[in-house]
Amino acid sequence: MNNNVKISPQQLFCVLMLSRLSAEIVYPRTSSGTASESALALLISEAVRFLLALPIIIYSFGGDNFHRAVWKKNKFFGWAGAVAAAILLVMAAAHTLFNTAQFSVKSIRNGGAMWILLIIAAAFAVYAAVMGVEALARTSSIVLIGAGIVTVAVMLCSITQIGAESFAAMDEESDFANLIVDVINRLIRGGDYLIFAALLPYVNTDKTTTRARCVLLFALFSAIGTLGVLAVNCLVLRQMYGLCEYPILAVASLSDITFFKRLDGILAAFWALSAAIRAGLMLVSAKCAVVTVFRAQNPPIESEVAQ
């Protein structure tokens, strides 16, 4: 991996948002069947992820990479943290690929062989990781814009389906146990802050606070974006929400305008592609986490840097 590879803070933000939103769309609905439970579980999981990522964010305010900073204080813990992060990222990538294949079978190619789609998604993710940080950052920005436009279009043409009684009607039965399981399931969908920590050394900016501002904005818009998707799903589907495995696809199929009824397939294709890119981002981030510590221990000589 080239030491001169750089991405902009805006590209890093797009990378993180694509990763987060694709997981929200492609992963099946979590256990909560009521609007309030789902919204509360989402906000709790976002807050817990943010608190767990505070050390990463604090180090980024100082302009330093978390893994390198830990290595400077203790080499063993630096290596252990980088390797542990890499393992978690690879596991998260595998989890994403499985859910992407499952999502694709049920939305794009109904009745297709899941293992074939899993191989295709895995091959694409590996290829995306081989492309490198810069190419992935550019691709993520473009795909995020396309997926966002299609998703917003589906939501806008579903406004007529929204009922004022939606949340009240859905919350007749609530279960605290479902809330706990929902929070755990949503936490398992994480990994975005590990991507931030791994890619931080590649952000091209002279301002140390710009990197930290990027992750803080991501934390804010991640909560707003996922809560917005959840709110539209619940308001449109109402009692049907708890019966839908992929609520956003059900929302797309219920759109009033005939033309937009065909956007459910386009929507699914965009987010399946986004999820495969998410897996690729996690694979390249796993490599970057280890490479960062390796370079801290074995800095390149001046002649190598010049080349």
N, C-alpha and C positions, 0 to 999 in steps of 0.2 A: 504494500500500500504506500503510495507516494506521500512523503512528508509534507509536500506543498499543497495537498488537496484542501480546498477551502469551500465552505458554503456560507450563505448569508444568514443572519438571524431570522429573516423572514422565511427562508427555506426551511430552517430548523423548526419554526413554528408550524409550517404546513406539514412537515413530516410527522410531528407529534399529533396534530389534529387528525390527519388521515389515519394514523394508527388507532387513535382512540375511537373515532366515529365508526370506522370499519368494524371494530369489535362489537360496538353497540348494535350495528345493523345485522352482521353476519352470524353472530352467536345467537342461539335460540333464546326465546324469552325466559327469564329467570322465574323462580317458583311463585313469587307473589302474583296473585290474580286481581288485586285491587289497586286502584289508582294511588291512594295515599301510601300504601305499603311500598309500592314500586318507587314512588318519588322519594320517600324517606330513605329507602335502602340505597338508592342512587346517590343521594346527598351524603349519607354516612360513608359510603365506600369512597367517594371523591375526597372527603375530608380525611379519612384514614390514610389513603394513598399519599395525600399531600403531606401529612404529618410524618409518615415514614420516609418521605423524600426530603425532609427538611435539611439533613446533613448535606445532601447533594446541592440543594439550593443555596445554603449558607456558603459553601466553598465556591460556588459559581459567582457569588457576589464579590468575592476576593479575586476573581479572575483565574482561579486555579481549577483543574480537573479533580474530581473527588478521588478517583483511584490513584492518581499521581500524588495527591496531597497525603493520602493515607500511607502510601509507600514511603514518602519522605520521612514520616514519623516512625514507621515500623515496616521493614521490608517484608516480613512474613505476613502481616495482616494486609499489606498492600497487595501482595500476590494472591492471598486467600480471597480477598474481597473481589478482585478482578476475575478470578477463575469462577467464584461462586456466581457472580453476575452473568458471566458468559454461559454457565450451565443453565441458569434460570431463563435467560433469553432464548437459548436453543429449545428448552422445554416449552416456553411460551410460543415459539415459532411452530413447533410440532402441533401444539394444541390449536393454534390458529389455522393451520393447514387442514386438520381434521374437520374443523367446523366449516371451513370454506368449501371443502368437498361435499359435506353434508348439505350445506346451504345451496350449492350449485345443483345437486341432484334434485332437490325438492322445489327449486324455483326456475332454473334455466333448462335443465334436461331431466324432466320428470321421468323416473323409471330407469335412468342410466346407471351404469355400474359405478359405484362410489369409488372403488379402488383405482379405476382408470382416471377419474377426475382428481383423486388425491395425488396420483403420480404426476399428472399434468401441473397441478398447483405447486407441488414440491419442486418440480423441474424449473418452473417459472421463478419461484422464490430463490432457488440457488443461482439461477442466471442473474436475477436482480441483484443478489449479493455480490456476484462476480463483477457486475457493472461498476460497483464502487459507490462511494459516498456522494460524489458530485452528481453522477447520473441519476441515482436514486432520489436525491433531493429535487432535481429538476422534474423528474417524472412524477413524483409525489405531488408537487405543486399543481401540475397540469391535471392530473387525475382527480385531485381534491376539488378543483374548480368545476370539472365536468360532473362529478358525482353530486356536488352541492347544488348545482343548477337543476339537475333532474329531480333531486329530492325536494327542493323548495317548490318546484313546479307541481309535483304530486301533492304536496301539502296544501298549496294554494287552491288547487281545484277540488280539494276535499273539504273546504270550509263549510259548504252547504250541508255537510253530513254532521256537523258538530251540534250536539244538543246541550242545552243549559243544565240538564239534570245528570249529565254524564258521570261526574265524580260521585255525586250523592248516590246514584243508582248502583255504582260499582262497589261502594264501601259498606254494603249491608252486612257482609261477612268478612271479618279480618282475623288474622292468625299471627300471633307474635312469633311462633316458631318459623313460619314462612318468611317473616322479616329477617330473622337471623340467617337462615339459609340463603336468602336473596343477597344479603350483604356479602356473605362468604363467596358466593358464585361471582358476584361483580368484582370482588377483590382479585379473584383468580384471573380475571380478564386483563389485569394490569401488565406492567412492563414498559410503559411509556416513559417513566422517569429514568428507567435504566437505559433506554435509548438516548435520552437527553445527556446522561452522564457519560456515555460512551462516545457520543458525537461532539461533545463540548469542545475538545481540542481542535476540531476542524472548522469552528465558526470563525469567519473572517471579520473581525471587528477589533478596533483599538480600545474601545470603551469596555471596561470590566463589568460595569453594571448592565450593559446591553444584554449579555447572556442570561443574567438573572432575571431581567425584565421579560425576556422571552418565555422563560418557564413559568413565571407568575401569570403572564397573560394566557399561557396555555391552560394553567390550572383554572383560571376564571372562565375562559371560553369553552373548555371541556365540560364544565358543569352546566353552563348555559346551553350549549349545543345538545348534549345528551338529554337534559331535562326538557328542552324544546321538542325533541323527537318523541320522548315519552309522553308529553302532554298532548301532542297531536294524535298519537296512537290511541290514547285513552279516551279523548274527547270524541274522536270519530267512531271508534269501535264500541265504546261503552261496555255493556255486559259481554260482548264478544271478545274483548281484549284478553281475558283469562283463558280463552279457548284457542288463541292463535299462537302458533309456534314462532312465526316471524311476523309480528304485527304490522311493520311498515309495508310489507307486500300485500297484506290484507287491505290496508288503507289505499294503496295504489289501485287495487282491483275494484274498490268501491267509488272511485272518482266519478263525478257526474258527467264530465265532458267525454264524449266517445273517444276522441283522439288520445286523451291522457290514459285511457284504460290500457293502451298498448305500452305505456311507459313502465309497467311493472317488470317486464322482461329487461328493458334497458336499465332500469334502476338496479335490478339484481345483478346484471352483468358488470356495471360500474363498481358496485360494492364488493363483488366477488374478486374483481381485479384489485381493488384497494386492499382487501384482506391479504391477497397473495403478496402484494407489495409490502404490507405490514410484516409478513413473515420474513421477506427478504431483508427488510430493515433490521429486524431482530437478529438475523444471522450475521449481517455485516457489523452490527453493534457489538455482538459477542466477540467478534474478531478484534474490533477497535478497543474494547475494554482491556484485552490482554496485551495488545500491541502498545497501548499507552504506557503500561507499567514496564514492558520490555524496553521501550525506548528510554524511559526514565533511568533504567539500570544500565542500558547500553547506548548512550547517546551517539549519534552518527558523527564521524569525524568531518572536518571542514570540507575536505575534498569530495566526500559523498554528498554533503548538502548542496555543494555547488553544482553537482551533476543533476 
